[in-house]
Amino acid sequence: SLAGEGLQNETVKKVGRGFFKLNLLTDWTRFVQLTSFNIGKDIIRTNLKHINKAVKGGKALEGMSRGKLGRYKEELFDLGIDIEKGLKWTNTGSKIDDPFYDDILKGAGRFTNEVILNPSREKALKPIIQSNPKFDILFQFLGYPTAFSNTVLKNAARAVVRDPFT
């Protein structure tokens, strides 16, 4: 697993998988992913409820560009949630058999990808020096600072720009 995609030997792959199961890293990663996914679904539901309450209270969606409601709207936008469809879903009972629930699952998946640092090549979060599998084992841990700066710091900077006084 240290060489990433560079490993081709099936025995070495089995040993690597066994190592990560033995030290519980595989289970820990699955737990964090599941927790992040559930938190993402909860954020979507909560934001839709807050916006729905505000709309019922007489505020128009267009006027929600500032403050908490603007943040709720922006978070939903970042997760790919259509607010109008979400409000209809909320008003009709928030059922999981509704087609809109698929949008919620996709949004929760996006949230999970924002939270979990995945330094794989497919996510384009690896430094250029790791483009050659021969060097991958030497510079394997460079992927995490790159993923951190491309994911976590980018989101933190966006939050500071959005509201510099919080």
N, C-alpha and C positions, 0 to 999 in steps of 0.2 A: 504493500500500500504506500510505502514511502516513494516509490517511483511513479505512482499514479497510473496513467494509461500506458506507461512504458513497460509494465509487466505483461509478459505473454505466457509464462509458465503457469499451468493450472495448479500445480502443487504449491508454488509460492503464493498464488492468489488465495488458496485455501488457508495457508498458514497466516497470512495477513488478516483475512476475515476472522479467523479463530482468535488472533491476538486482540482485535478490537472488540470481539464479543466477551473475551475473558476479562478485559479491564473495564467492561460495561460502557465503553464509549459508544457502541452501536445503540444500546438501549437508551442511553442518555440523549443522544441525538434524536432518536425517534420521539422521546418524551418532550423535548424542547420543540420539535416540529409540531406535534399534536397540540401542545399548549398554545403555541403561537397561532395555529390555525383557529382554535376555539376563541382565542382573544380577538382575532381578526373578525370573526363572525359577530362577536359581542359588540365590538366597536361599531360595526355597520348597523346593527340593530339599534344600539343606543343612540347613535347620531341621527338615524331616521326618526326615532321617537322624539328626540329633542326638536328636530326641524318640524315634524308633524304638529307638535304642541305649539310651536311658534306660529305656524301657518294657521292653525285653528284659532290662535289668539289674535289674528288679524294682520300679521306681518307677511308681506309678499316675499317670495323666493328671491326676486331680483334685489331686494333691499338688504340681503344678508351678506354683504361683502365685508363687514367688519365685526369684530368681537367674536364671541363664542360660536354664534350661529355660522359665521363666515368660516371659522375653523372647521366646524362639523361638515359644512358643504365642501370645503377643500379636501378634507380627509376622504370623503366619499368619492370625490372626483379622482384623487390619486389612486384609489382602489378600483376605479372603473365602474362605479355604481351610478346609474341613472337615477337622480333624485326623484323625478316625477313618477317613474315606475316604482321606486321604493316607497314613496308615500301611498300610492295605490295599494301596494302589497301590505303595508302597515295597516291601512284602513280596512282591508278585507280580512284581517285576522292573522296575518303573518304565517301562513301555512307553508309547510315544507314541500307539499306536492304542487305548489304554484311554480310555473316556469321561471319566475323571477328569482326563486331560491337558488337556481343554478348560477345566477349572477353573483349572489352572495358568496357561494362556494368559491367562485373564481376570484372574487375580491379578497376573501380570506387567504387564498393561495398566494395572491400578490403580497399581502401583508406578511405572510410567512417568509417569502423570498426576501423581503426588506429586512426582516429581523435576523434570519439565519445567514451567517456569512458563508457563502459557498464559493470557495476559491477555485472552481473548476474552469477549464478553458471555455466550456460552452457559455458560461456566464460572463466571459470577457473580463474577468477580474484578476487574471494572472499577469505578472510583469512580463515584458517581452523576452527577457533572458530565459524564461521557462518555455519558450516555444519549441525547443529541442528536447525530446525525452531523455537524451543522454545527460543533459545538465539538470534535469528535473530533480533528481535525488539530491544534488548539491544545494539547490536553491529553493527547495520545496516550501519552506516556511515564509518565503517572500510573498506568497499568495495571500496570506492572511492580512498583513498590513495594507496590501493593495486593495483587498476586498473591504477592509475596514474603512479606508479613506474614500473608496468609491461608493460605499453604501451608508455607513453610519455618519461619517463627517459631512457628506453631502446633505443628508436629511437634517442634521443639526444646523448646518448653515442655512438651509431653507427655513427652518423654524426661527432662527435669529433674524433673518430678513423679514419674515412675516410679522413677527412681534418682538422687537428688540428690547422691550422693557420687562419681559417675563423671566 
